[in-house]
């Protein structure tokens, strides 16, 4: 594409970018509320909409606790039940029930033709590696950074800088692909990378608060247009 930046390395987000859960998010959240003995106070979209308002977490459980506390505070739920809801939400989630998002396999193949390929994912190694194994992605990346466990979580610069070192890449020639404007696009741009946004359908009306993506994809098969 004329005028496109030079790209010599590509790194991806995992959840809601390369992969998606196959279960019904409403059923998982309803089950979490039921097991916790708490009346439903938000929808899945409302829950995840407050993710950008949570502080840095040291574990998946702590992140979910912050997430439920922020959602309860916004939507009138019991903030004191946040830790319990985090546990019941984890218990209700099947991390093997995952599949590729549209175009993901083609995007990975295209990225490998360009140069080294990385993965930067917010989440603990134990949970994320279950998903990678389920989809045959173990060993598929030249660098894997479990942000929030090995480094501060995205949108901090640290996971991006660690990936650059492991990929032996130049930030001005590296593209990051993710679904979150706050965690993925803003984090990559702060680190001096190019950024592509691949939002979920429910997120397409969002507007950049800090950094605009260089590309917005309808499907990951459009990745080749960035090269």
Backbone torsions as a table, in degrees:
resi	resn	phi	psi	omega
1	UNK	NA	123.4	-178.5
2	UNK	-58.4	136.8	178.3
3	UNK	84.5	-5.1	179.9
4	UNK	-71.6	148.1	177.1
5	UNK	-68.8	153.5	176.7
6	UNK	-70.6	132.2	-179.3
7	UNK	-122.8	123.7	179.9
8	UNK	-121.6	-4.7	177.7
9	UNK	-154.9	147.7	-179.3
10	UNK	-131.8	139.7	174.0
11	UNK	-131.6	148.3	-174.4
12	UNK	-121.9	153.0	161.2
13	UNK	-80.2	164.0	-179.5
14	UNK	-102.4	-70.1	-172.8
15	UNK	-67.6	128.5	179.2
16	UNK	66.4	10.2	172.3
17	UNK	-118.1	-72.3	175.4
18	UNK	-78.6	-33.4	-175.0
19	UNK	-130.6	165.7	174.6
20	UNK	-143.2	155.3	174.6
21	UNK	-78.5	143.9	-179.4
22	UNK	-90.3	-16.4	-178.8
23	UNK	-77.2	163.6	179.3
24	UNK	-76.9	117.4	-177.3
25	UNK	-62.4	-30.8	177.2
26	UNK	-65.2	-40.7	-179.6
27	UNK	-66.5	-40.2	179.4
28	UNK	-64.2	-46.2	-179.4
29	UNK	-66.7	-41.0	178.1
30	UNK	-61.5	-40.4	178.8
31	UNK	-65.8	-38.4	177.4
32	UNK	-62.6	-44.5	177.4
33	UNK	-61.9	-43.0	-178.3
34	UNK	-62.9	-47.2	-178.7
35	UNK	-65.2	-31.0	179.8
36	UNK	-82.8	-11.1	-177.1
37	UNK	69.6	32.6	-177.5
38	UNK	-118.8	134.8	176.2
39	UNK	-67.6	138.0	-179.7
40	UNK	-57.4	132.0	179.6
41	UNK	-125.7	0.7	177.6
42	UNK	-158.3	162.3	173.5
43	UNK	-92.3	166.7	175.3
44	UNK	-55.7	-43.2	179.5
45	UNK	-63.2	-39.2	178.3
46	UNK	-67.6	-37.6	178.3
47	UNK	-61.3	-51.5	-174.9
48	UNK	-76.7	-15.0	177.2
49	UNK	-66.9	-22.2	-178.8
50	UNK	-94.6	6.4	-177.3
51	UNK	-59.6	-34.1	-178.6
52	UNK	-72.5	-9.8	-178.5
53	UNK	-97.7	-1.4	-177.2
54	UNK	-86.7	148.0	175.7
55	UNK	-73.1	167.9	176.5
56	UNK	-58.7	140.1	-178.9
57	UNK	-119.8	150.3	-179.3
58	UNK	-92.5	-6.3	-178.3
59	UNK	-157.7	165.0	176.6
60	UNK	-61.2	-40.6	-179.5
61	UNK	-63.3	-42.3	179.5
62	UNK	-65.6	-40.0	177.2
63	UNK	-60.1	-47.2	-179.8
64	UNK	-64.0	-35.2	176.3
65	UNK	-62.2	-47.4	177.0
66	UNK	-60.3	-39.9	-177.2
67	UNK	-64.2	-48.9	180.0
68	UNK	-67.2	-33.5	178.6
69	UNK	-66.2	-43.1	179.2
70	UNK	-65.3	-40.7	179.4
71	UNK	-66.7	-41.0	178.8
72	UNK	-63.8	-38.8	179.7
73	UNK	-66.1	-38.2	-177.7
74	UNK	-78.0	-37.7	-170.9
75	UNK	-108.4	11.0	173.5
76	UNK	83.1	26.6	176.9
77	UNK	-93.5	175.2	179.7
78	UNK	-79.8	106.1	-178.2
79	UNK	-62.0	-27.2	-178.8
80	UNK	-70.4	-12.0	179.6
81	UNK	-94.9	6.1	-173.4
82	UNK	-60.0	-45.0	-178.4
83	UNK	-66.0	-39.3	177.5
84	UNK	-64.5	-43.8	178.2
85	UNK	-63.5	-36.3	176.7
86	UNK	-60.1	-43.5	179.9
87	UNK	-66.3	-43.9	-177.6
88	UNK	-71.7	-30.9	176.6
89	UNK	-67.4	-42.7	176.8
90	UNK	-60.5	-42.9	-177.7
91	UNK	-66.8	-30.1	-177.9
92	UNK	-84.4	-8.5	-175.3
93	UNK	-96.5	126.1	176.7
94	UNK	-99.1	107.0	-175.5
95	UNK	-78.0	-3.7	173.3
96	UNK	-91.9	-9.6	-179.2
97	UNK	-87.9	69.5	-176.3
98	UNK	-132.5	156.5	175.3
99	UNK	-148.2	168.3	179.2
100	UNK	-73.5	142.1	168.9
101	UNK	-73.3	157.9	-176.6
102	UNK	-54.6	127.6	176.7
103	UNK	85.5	-1.1	-173.9
104	UNK	-64.4	-45.4	-178.2
105	UNK	-65.1	-39.5	177.2
106	UNK	-65.0	-37.9	179.8
107	UNK	-66.1	-41.4	178.1
108	UNK	-62.8	-42.1	179.0
109	UNK	-64.3	-42.7	179.3
110	UNK	-64.7	-40.2	-179.7
111	UNK	-63.9	-37.5	-179.9
112	UNK	-66.0	-25.3	177.5
113	UNK	-73.9	-20.1	-176.4
114	UNK	-88.3	-41.7	-175.6
115	UNK	168.9	-158.4	-179.4
116	UNK	-63.0	150.0	-175.8
117	UNK	-125.1	130.5	-178.8
118	UNK	-121.0	170.1	175.6
119	UNK	-134.9	127.7	174.0
120	UNK	-125.2	113.2	-175.5
121	UNK	-130.0	132.2	170.7
122	UNK	-73.9	119.0	-179.4
123	UNK	148.4	155.9	-179.0
124	UNK	-72.4	149.7	-178.0
125	UNK	-57.4	-45.7	-174.3
126	UNK	-57.9	-45.6	-178.3
127	UNK	-73.3	-44.5	-176.0
128	UNK	-67.6	-34.0	-180.0
129	UNK	-69.9	-25.6	173.6
130	UNK	-59.8	-45.8	-178.4
131	UNK	-67.2	-40.9	179.3
132	UNK	-62.6	-43.2	178.2
133	UNK	-63.1	-42.5	-176.3
134	UNK	-60.3	-33.2	-177.0
135	UNK	-104.6	12.4	176.5
136	UNK	69.5	29.8	-177.3
137	UNK	-102.7	2.6	175.9
138	UNK	-62.5	124.8	-178.5
139	UNK	81.2	8.1	-176.3
140	UNK	-83.4	-9.4	-173.3
141	UNK	-121.0	147.7	177.4
142	UNK	-79.0	-18.8	176.7
143	UNK	-149.6	135.7	174.0
144	UNK	-130.2	123.2	178.4
145	UNK	-117.1	118.9	176.3
146	UNK	-92.0	86.9	-176.1
147	UNK	-69.8	137.9	-174.5
148	UNK	99.3	-20.8	175.0
149	UNK	-113.1	-50.9	-178.9
150	UNK	-90.8	-24.6	-179.9
151	UNK	-142.7	178.3	168.4
152	UNK	-63.1	150.9	-179.6
153	UNK	-71.3	158.2	170.1
154	UNK	-59.7	142.3	18.7
155	UNK	-93.7	18.7	177.2
156	UNK	-59.9	153.9	179.6
157	UNK	-71.2	-27.4	-169.6
158	UNK	-55.8	-47.1	179.9
159	UNK	-64.2	-32.1	178.3
160	UNK	-70.7	-40.0	179.1
161	UNK	-67.2	-37.5	177.2
162	UNK	-64.4	-42.5	178.9
163	UNK	-62.2	-42.0	179.0
164	UNK	-58.2	-43.0	178.9
165	UNK	-61.6	-45.3	-177.8
166	UNK	-69.9	-28.7	179.4
167	UNK	-89.4	-8.5	-174.4
168	UNK	53.2	48.0	-173.4
169	UNK	-115.3	160.1	175.5
170	UNK	-97.3	128.1	-177.5
171	UNK	-57.9	-31.9	-178.3
172	UNK	-73.4	-8.6	178.2
173	UNK	-120.9	19.8	-177.3
174	UNK	-118.9	134.8	-179.6
175	UNK	-111.9	133.0	174.4
176	UNK	-111.1	137.1	-177.9
177	UNK	-119.4	121.9	-179.3
178	UNK	-153.1	169.6	-176.9
179	UNK	-97.7	-13.8	-174.1
180	UNK	-106.0	124.6	174.8
181	UNK	-62.9	-41.0	-175.8
182	UNK	-72.7	-51.7	-174.3
183	UNK	-83.0	-40.2	-171.6
184	UNK	-93.0	-58.2	-176.5
185	UNK	-66.7	-51.1	-179.0
186	UNK	-62.1	-42.1	179.8
187	UNK	-62.6	-45.0	179.9
188	UNK	-64.3	-43.8	-178.1
189	UNK	-66.0	-37.6	176.9
190	UNK	-61.4	-32.3	-179.4
191	UNK	-85.0	1.7	177.5
192	UNK	87.0	13.2	179.3
193	UNK	-88.0	166.1	163.2
194	UNK	-83.6	153.2	-175.5
195	UNK	-136.8	136.9	174.3
196	UNK	-117.6	134.6	-178.1
197	UNK	-105.8	124.7	177.0
198	UNK	-123.1	80.8	-172.7
199	UNK	-75.2	156.2	166.3
200	UNK	-68.8	161.1	-178.6
201	UNK	-56.5	-38.5	-177.2
202	UNK	-71.8	-12.6	-177.0
203	UNK	-104.6	1.1	-170.9
204	UNK	-70.0	-16.7	179.3
205	UNK	-88.1	-2.6	179.3
206	UNK	-67.6	152.5	176.1
207	UNK	-119.5	144.1	179.1
208	UNK	-58.9	130.4	177.9
209	UNK	-89.0	-28.7	-175.4
210	UNK	-132.4	-49.3	-176.7
211	UNK	-127.9	132.1	177.6
212	UNK	-87.4	140.5	176.8
213	UNK	-69.3	153.7	174.7
214	UNK	-75.6	-28.0	179.8
215	UNK	-140.6	150.2	170.2
216	UNK	-127.2	124.0	-175.0
217	UNK	-104.4	142.8	168.9
218	UNK	-85.4	-29.7	176.8
219	UNK	-148.9	152.5	-178.3
220	UNK	-68.6	-15.5	176.9
221	UNK	-64.9	-13.2	177.6
222	UNK	-79.4	-2.8	-177.1
223	UNK	-55.1	-36.6	-177.4
224	UNK	-58.8	-23.0	179.6
225	UNK	-67.8	-16.2	-179.9
226	UNK	-86.1	-5.3	-176.0
227	UNK	-101.0	NA	NA
